[in-house]
Amino acid sequence: MELILPIVVGLIILTGMIKKVKIFDAFIEGAVEGLHTLYMIIPTITGLVVAVEMLQESGVIDLMCKAVSPVADCLGFPKEIVPMAVLRPVSGSGSTAILINIFESYGPDSLPGQIASVLAGSTETTFYAVTMYFGSINISKTRHTLLVGLCADFTALVCAVYLTKALL
C-alpha cells in the first residue's frame, strides 16, 4: 500500500516520457488552472460558510428542527436525528458534530446512532456541492439542481430510517 503513490507518479512520468510530453510544463499548466479555479470559487465558498455560521449562531437551525419535529414524529423518525437531517444538506462539519454527539449520547450501535451513520453516508451537503460546482464554472442560475438535490437527500433520509429499522 505504501508504494501505490510512488508507482502511480512513476507511471505518469513514464507515460509522459513515452508520449514526449513536457511533463513539468504540463504540471505547471495544471497548477495554474487549479489556482484560477480556486480564485473563482473562494467568494462563493466564503459566502456559504458565513451564511451557515449565521444560521447556526442565530438559532435558525434550532427553529427549523422544532418546526420539522412534528412531521418527523408522524413519519416515525427518531427525534434524535432531526437536527442532523436538517443540518446535513447545509453543513458537513455541523452535521458531523451532531453525529458525534449522537454517538456520545446514545452509542453508535443504538437506533439513532445507526440511522445517523447511514444518513451521514448516504446524503450530500447539497448547498455546498451546488455552490462549489456551479460557482467554479460561473453558473449562477442552478435551475432545478437544488430542488432535485434536496429531494435526493430527503429520499436518503427516509430510506436510512426505514431500512435501518427493518434491518435492526
C-alpha positions, -999 to +999 in steps of 0.1 A: +000+000+000+029+024+008+042+021-028+009+029-046+015+067-048+052+064-060+042+038-086+013+060-099+036+090-101+062+069-118+037+056-143+025+092-151+061+103-157+069+072-178+037+077-199+046+114-204+081+105-215+069+079-239+044+103-254+071+130-254+051+154-233+069+182-214+059+168-180+069+198-158+053+223-182+020+202-181+022+201-143+027+239-141-002+245-165-025+223-144-014+240-112-022+274-127-056+262-138-063+249-104-053+282-087-076+300-112-105+277-103-098+283-066-097+321-072-131+319-089-149+299-061-134+315-030-160+343-028-189+318-032-175+294-006-168+323+018-204+335+015-217+300+021-196+294+052-206+328+066-243+320+059-241+286+077-224+301+107-250+328+109-278+302+107-263+282+135-254+310+158-287+328+153-307+298+163-325+294+129-313+258+127-329+251+161-361+267+150-361+246+118-356+215+139-386+224+161-407+231+131-398+198+114-401+177+146-439+171+144-436+159+108-407+137+118-428+122+147-457+114+123-433+097+099-417+077+127-383+093+126-364+093+159-363+129+173-326+125+180-317+125+142-338+156+133-310+181+139-287+161+117-313+156+090-319+194+089-283+204+090-268+178+067-277+195+034-262+228+047-231+219+066-209+188+066-189+198+097-220+208+116-238+175+108-206+156+117-206+173+151-242+163+156-233+127+145-205+126+172-230+140+198-255+112+189-227+086+193-217+100+227-253+103+239-268+071+226-239+050+213-230+041+177-249+008+180-282+024+191-310+030+167-303+068+165-266+061+161-271+036+132-297+058+114-273+088+118-244+068+104-265+057+074-277+092+069-241+106+070-230+081+044-259+085+020-266+122+019-248+151+005-240+186+017-262+198-011-259+236-007-221+233-005-219+210-036-242+232-057-222+263-046-189+247-053-196+231-086-217+258-102-196+285-087-164+270-102-178+274-137-196+307-131-232+295-133-255+315-111-288+300-122-290+265-110-325+258-123-338+226-107-305+214-093-311+224-057-346+211-056-335+177-070-306+175-046-328+182-016-353+156-028-325+131-031-314+140+005-350+135+017-352+102-001-320+091+015-333+102+049-365+081+045-345+051+033-320+055+061-347+055+088-369+027+074-342+004+062-322+007+094-353-001+114-361-030+092-326-045+094-322-040+132 
